[in-house]
Amino acid sequence: MMVIGDLLLHNARRIPAREAIVCGDARISWGELNASVNRLANGLLANGVVPGDRVAFILGNGIDIVRLYYAVAKIGCVSVPIMPRSVGREIAHIVNDVAATAIVASADQAAAVREALPGLATLKLVIGLGADHGLPTDLATVMTAGHEDEPSVAVDPASTCAILFTSGTTGAPKGCMLSHSAKVLSRMSMLDHVAYQETDRALLFMPLTASLGADMLHTHVLRGMTTVLVSRFDEVEMLRLVEAERITVLYALETTFDKLVAHPDVETTDWSGLRFFFATSATRDLGPAVTRLKAQPNFRAAFWNAYGCTEGGGWLTFIGAEEIEAAASGDDAAGLRRSIGRECMMARVDCVDGQGVSLPPGQIGEMTLSAPWLFSGYWGQPERTAEALQDGRYFTGDLARKDAAGYVFLEGRMKDMIKTGGVNVYPAEIEMVLKGHPGVREVAVVGVPDADWGEKVVACVIADGPCVDQDLLDYCKGELAGFKVPKAVIFMTDFPRDVVGKILKRDLRLQLAA
């Protein structure tokens, strides 16, 4: 079984002159990238880092974070990415939790690292990147201490290559351990479903410090295709790059997909080079946006949707172009426009009751995942690991149902489920109804404490044009049973979100309670 570092070496030997990474004005080939990764890997060893060490880094998207991932992997160490804009307290929690011996930070993140330093007893090496970072060591200096030969470190495929911390939507962040073999297998599984080619060029805005961004990077490296990195989502810049870089693979999350498709430049963009569009959404009705894009005369890309999570080690379900487009353009009696698809090869997705027994088609239960690439456990938390991983299954905490054809539909989080008057209400169903109202751009439904009902259903709405609460309540009454109709509608300008734009319902409930 290959390890993560082998993926890069394979491309350097096979296609050394082909472009690997593009970021702004910087361009680097596979041969150049592998040589610089080796210099960094050997430089880390020369500065006292040893195999098995945890190396934390807090960097934005760019060639340097790609170098770090692969340099750390090649010397048998463990990558511990930290989300940009984290504060000193959050950095200290992660670094101390994994007992990291090294940390790398960009200049714009260095102040937070300096704030945390007095409480970081395990660190031996503190590295800065960019001008005026004010940290003890510079990344360029570390690289000059290394040579371009492959590091002489034997890496076990079963060993941990990364510890990815969850966003903490249900409590304190937990470190998910993922092995080399798990990462390689999950990427191979994706390529079994989606026919990426070596000549493809993928535009990636998701942060590489998050599991989705890192997974897509590893997929591109495994296939030998070019990754065009941007530091953040900007619909104007992304549409420009689709043309300028002749992008063939494009990704968008639920909210970014809407923004991208709503921009007027969609109609003047040259889409002729695009082959695949991953419109990743858990519950969004992709139909209207898909229809608008398909109406562009030079748009011929195939749409894909998928589901994955950090603990799942990657994507575990896929729904492909033909299914999405057929559902978008015609009768969608099965509701496939909001399905996350069917389980992929070597994966199993079940919906189970409180005893872990599989439920019949159509019934809502907790979604469990099984695959050879699941996470190994939570770092330093055996009790929580035993609770989440049982008999080779990961109990996600997501509510889902599975129809007779095997299509999976997410119905929200178990902790998001609202118990009102002794009845279970699933926010995802109400959100889907409200998203069908022309005055609603985005919606999040939560339960808030209520003296009479235990909890009451509240719809938080970002409006798209003129919209009043009574109109939305009347609209719901025509689509939902009475106990599901929100007791209140609250208009907001934005929701609390994590770094990839996902709504943090836990924080939203706290806002409403306050």
Secondary structure as GFF3:
##gff-version 3
##sequence-region A 1 514
A	DSSP	alpha_helix	4	14	.	.	.	ID=ss1
A	DSSP	beta_strand	19	23	.	.	.	ID=ss2
A	DSSP	beta_strand	26	29	.	.	.	ID=ss3
A	DSSP	alpha_helix	30	46	.	.	.	ID=ss4
A	DSSP	beta_strand	54	58	.	.	.	ID=ss5
A	DSSP	alpha_helix	63	74	.	.	.	ID=ss6
A	DSSP	beta_strand	78	81	.	.	.	ID=ss7
A	DSSP	alpha_helix	88	98	.	.	.	ID=ss8
A	DSSP	beta_strand	102	106	.	.	.	ID=ss9
A	DSSP	three_ten_helix	107	109	.	.	.	ID=ss10
A	DSSP	alpha_helix	110	116	.	.	.	ID=ss11
A	DSSP	three_ten_helix	117	119	.	.	.	ID=ss12
A	DSSP	beta_strand	125	129	.	.	.	ID=ss13
A	DSSP	beta_strand	137	138	.	.	.	ID=ss14
A	DSSP	alpha_helix	139	144	.	.	.	ID=ss15
A	DSSP	beta_strand	160	165	.	.	.	ID=ss16
A	DSSP	beta_strand	175	179	.	.	.	ID=ss17
A	DSSP	alpha_helix	180	193	.	.	.	ID=ss18
A	DSSP	beta_strand	201	204	.	.	.	ID=ss19
A	DSSP	alpha_helix	211	223	.	.	.	ID=ss20
A	DSSP	beta_strand	226	229	.	.	.	ID=ss21
A	DSSP	alpha_helix	235	244	.	.	.	ID=ss22
A	DSSP	beta_strand	249	252	.	.	.	ID=ss23
A	DSSP	alpha_helix	254	262	.	.	.	ID=ss24
A	DSSP	three_ten_helix	264	267	.	.	.	ID=ss25
A	DSSP	beta_strand	276	279	.	.	.	ID=ss26
A	DSSP	alpha_helix	287	294	.	.	.	ID=ss27
A	DSSP	beta_strand	302	309	.	.	.	ID=ss28
A	DSSP	beta_strand	314	319	.	.	.	ID=ss29
A	DSSP	alpha_helix	321	329	.	.	.	ID=ss30
A	DSSP	three_ten_helix	336	338	.	.	.	ID=ss31
A	DSSP	beta_strand	342	343	.	.	.	ID=ss32
A	DSSP	beta_strand	348	352	.	.	.	ID=ss33
A	DSSP	beta_strand	365	370	.	.	.	ID=ss34
A	DSSP	beta_strand	377	378	.	.	.	ID=ss35
A	DSSP	alpha_helix	382	388	.	.	.	ID=ss36
A	DSSP	beta_strand	389	390	.	.	.	ID=ss37
A	DSSP	beta_strand	393	402	.	.	.	ID=ss38
A	DSSP	beta_strand	408	413	.	.	.	ID=ss39
A	DSSP	three_ten_helix	414	416	.	.	.	ID=ss40
A	DSSP	beta_strand	418	420	.	.	.	ID=ss41
A	DSSP	beta_strand	423	425	.	.	.	ID=ss42
A	DSSP	alpha_helix	427	435	.	.	.	ID=ss43
A	DSSP	beta_strand	440	450	.	.	.	ID=ss44
A	DSSP	beta_strand	454	463	.	.	.	ID=ss45
A	DSSP	alpha_helix	469	477	.	.	.	ID=ss46
A	DSSP	three_ten_helix	482	484	.	.	.	ID=ss47
A	DSSP	beta_strand	488	491	.	.	.	ID=ss48
A	DSSP	alpha_helix	505	513	.	.	.	ID=ss49
###
